[in-house]
Amino acid sequence: MSAAELAIVGLSLKVALLAMLFSLPLAILTAWVLSRLTFAGKGALNILVHLPLVLPPVVTGYALLLLFGKQGPIGGLLESLFGVTIAFRWSGAALAAAVMGFPLMVRAIRLGFDGVDRGLEEAAATLGAPKGAVFWRVTLPLITPGILAGAVLGFAKAMGEFGATITFVASIPGQTETLPSAIYTLLQVPGGESAALRLILLSVAVSIAALALSEVFAKRATKRVAGL
């Protein structure tokens, strides 16, 4: 692979990793809320969380541009207060990837929460453990397979995200050009098929590995739901 292709792969890995890491805490919290709490508006929250799965990615990218662009309410505030620009930056690519992968992470982690034996939590609470300690020392270790499955799915989705990313941050070589956008660009250029094929094979390998890992973790979470 050429230096330019390695740079594309490196940027894609950085974007996907940061998208997954920053989404994970919020995904755990959201999954816990949807799994354990009952409140007015829970259905609306569930729809909002999963909306990126059913919306065209371009629509999600455009919504991010409206919110986080220089003229947007959040983007304008970030730039005026901190001098931070997200649109058309690699950090914006990470944000778009995080938004698109978030529903997959929540679904996998929620399955883990649903599979926890409440009796174990109640027993720990009966022995005097505070709620926080019960969560960190009992619940969290039990849902580890679900968390890992969600993290892997979120990472894989971030690696393959195209529509929202190219709408929000475009495809700027060396700055926002990730694997999917680079493949698209190469396929539009005569003679770019061989380079595109190398990147496609790499993307396929990463996707297969991610799905295999996710399947392993999902099976473990499902066994816990069934009490096996």
C-alpha positions in Angstrom: 0.0 0.0 0.0 1.1 3.5 -0.8 1.8 6.1 1.9 -1.4 7.9 1.0 -3.4 4.7 1.4 -1.8 4.0 4.7 -2.7 7.5 5.8 -6.3 6.9 4.8 -6.4 3.6 6.8 -4.8 5.3 9.8 -7.3 8.2 9.8 -10.2 5.7 9.5 -8.9 3.7 12.4 -8.5 6.9 14.5 -12.0 8.1 13.6 -13.6 4.7 14.3 -11.8 4.2 17.6 -12.6 7.7 18.9 -16.2 7.4 17.8 -16.6 4.1 19.7 -14.8 5.3 22.8 -16.7 8.5 23.2 -20.1 6.8 22.5 -19.6 3.9 24.8 -20.3 5.6 28.2 -23.5 7.3 26.8 -24.5 4.0 25.2 -24.2 2.2 28.5 -26.2 4.9 30.3 -28.9 4.9 27.6 -29.2 1.2 27.5 -29.6 1.1 31.3 -32.3 3.7 31.1 -34.2 1.9 28.4 -33.8 -1.5 30.1 -34.4 -0.6 33.8 -36.6 2.6 34.0 -40.2 3.2 33.3 -41.2 6.8 32.6 -43.3 8.9 30.3 -41.6 9.4 27.0 -39.6 6.2 27.1 -41.0 5.2 23.8 -40.0 8.6 22.3 -36.5 8.2 23.6 -36.2 4.7 22.1 -37.4 6.1 18.7 -34.9 8.9 18.9 -32.0 6.6 19.8 -32.7 4.3 16.9 -33.6 7.0 14.3 -30.2 7.0 12.6 -30.8 3.4 11.7 -33.8 4.2 9.6 -33.0 7.7 8.3 -31.0 8.1 5.1 -27.4 8.7 6.3 -27.3 11.9 4.2 -30.2 13.3 6.2 -28.3 12.6 9.4 -25.2 14.2 8.0 -27.2 17.3 7.0 -28.8 17.6 10.4 -25.3 17.5 11.9 -24.2 20.2 9.5 -27.1 22.4 10.6 -26.3 21.9 14.3 -22.5 21.8 14.3 -21.7 23.9 11.3 -20.2 27.4 11.8 -23.7 28.9 11.5 -25.3 26.2 13.6 -26.4 26.8 17.2 -23.9 24.3 18.7 -21.1 24.8 16.1 -21.3 28.5 16.3 -21.2 28.4 20.1 -18.2 26.1 20.2 -16.3 28.3 17.7 -17.1 31.5 19.6 -16.3 30.2 23.0 -13.4 27.8 22.4 -12.3 28.3 18.8 -13.3 24.8 18.0 -14.6 23.9 14.5 -16.1 20.4 13.9 -17.6 20.6 10.5 -15.2 19.6 7.7 -12.7 18.3 10.2 -11.6 14.8 11.2 -13.3 15.3 14.6 -16.6 15.9 12.7 -16.0 12.6 10.9 -15.7 10.9 14.3 -18.9 12.7 15.5 -20.9 11.5 12.4 -19.6 8.0 12.8 -20.5 8.0 16.5 -24.0 9.1 15.8 -24.5 6.4 13.2 -23.1 3.6 15.3 -24.8 4.6 18.6 -28.0 2.7 18.0 -26.2 -0.5 17.4 -24.2 -0.1 20.6 -27.3 0.6 22.6 -29.2 -2.4 21.3 -26.3 -4.8 22.1 -25.7 -3.4 25.6 -29.4 -3.3 26.4 -29.5 -7.0 25.7 -26.8 -7.4 28.3 -28.8 -5.5 30.9 -32.0 -7.5 30.1 -30.0 -10.7 30.7 -28.8 -9.8 34.2 -30.3 -11.9 37.0 -31.9 -9.3 39.2 -31.6 -11.6 42.2 -27.8 -11.1 42.2 -28.2 -7.4 42.4 -30.8 -7.7 45.1 -28.6 -10.0 47.1 -25.7 -7.6 46.9 -28.0 -4.7 48.0 -29.3 -6.9 50.9 -25.8 -7.4 52.1 -25.4 -3.7 52.4 -23.7 -2.7 49.1 -24.7 0.8 47.9 -26.4 1.1 44.5 -23.3 2.4 42.9 -21.2 -0.5 44.2 -23.8 -3.0 43.0 -23.7 -1.5 39.5 -19.9 -1.4 39.3 -19.1 -4.7 41.0 -22.1 -6.9 40.0 -24.0 -5.5 37.1 -21.2 -4.1 34.9 -19.1 -7.4 35.0 -22.2 -9.4 34.1 -23.0 -7.2 31.0 -19.4 -7.3 29.7 -20.3 -9.5 26.7 -23.0 -7.0 25.7 -20.7 -4.0 26.1 -18.0 -5.7 24.0 -20.5 -6.7 21.3 -21.8 -3.1 21.2 -18.3 -1.7 21.1 -17.3 -3.9 18.2 -20.4 -3.1 16.2 -20.0 0.6 16.9 -16.4 0.4 15.7 -17.3 -1.5 12.5 -20.1 0.9 11.7 -17.8 3.8 12.2 -15.2 2.3 9.9 -17.8 1.8 7.1 -19.8 5.0 7.5 -20.1 7.1 4.3 -23.3 9.0 3.8 -23.4 11.1 7.0 -19.6 11.6 7.0 -19.3 12.9 3.4 -22.3 15.2 3.9 -20.9 16.6 7.2 -17.2 16.8 6.6 -16.8 16.1 2.8 -13.8 14.1 1.6 -10.7 16.2 2.1 -7.5 14.2 1.4 -5.3 14.0 4.5 -8.0 15.5 6.7 -11.4 13.8 6.4 -10.9 11.2 3.7 -11.8 7.9 5.3 -11.9 4.4 3.7 -15.4 4.6 2.3 -15.0 8.1 0.8 -11.5 7.2 -0.6 -13.0 4.1 -2.3 -15.8 6.2 -3.8 -13.3 8.8 -5.0 -11.0 6.1 -6.6 -13.9 4.5 -8.4 -14.7 7.8 -10.1 -11.1 8.1 -11.4 -9.9 6.1 -14.5 -7.3 3.6 -13.4 -8.2 3.9 -9.7 -9.8 0.5 -9.6 -6.7 -1.4 -8.3 -6.2 1.0 -5.4 -9.9 0.9 -4.7 -9.8 -2.9 -4.7 -7.1 -3.0 -2.1 -9.1 -0.7 0.2 -12.2 -2.7 -0.4 -10.5 -5.9 0.6 -9.2 -4.3 3.7 -12.7 -3.0 4.6 -14.2 -6.4 4.0 -11.6 -8.0 6.3 -12.2 -5.6 9.1 -16.0 -6.0 8.7 -15.8 -9.8 8.8 -13.6 -9.7 11.9 -15.9 -7.3 13.6 -19.0 -9.3 12.9 -17.4 -12.5 14.0 -16.4 -10.9 17.3 -19.8 -9.4 17.8 -21.4 -12.7 17.2 -19.3 -14.3 19.8 -20.2 -11.7 22.4 -23.8 -11.6 21.4 -24.1 -15.4 21.9 -22.7 -15.0 25.4 -25.2 -12.2 26.2 -28.1 -14.3 24.8 -27.1 -17.3 27.0 -27.3 -15.0 30.0 -30.8 -13.9 28.9 -31.8 -17.5 28.7 -30.2 -18.3 32.1 -27.7 -20.8 30.6 
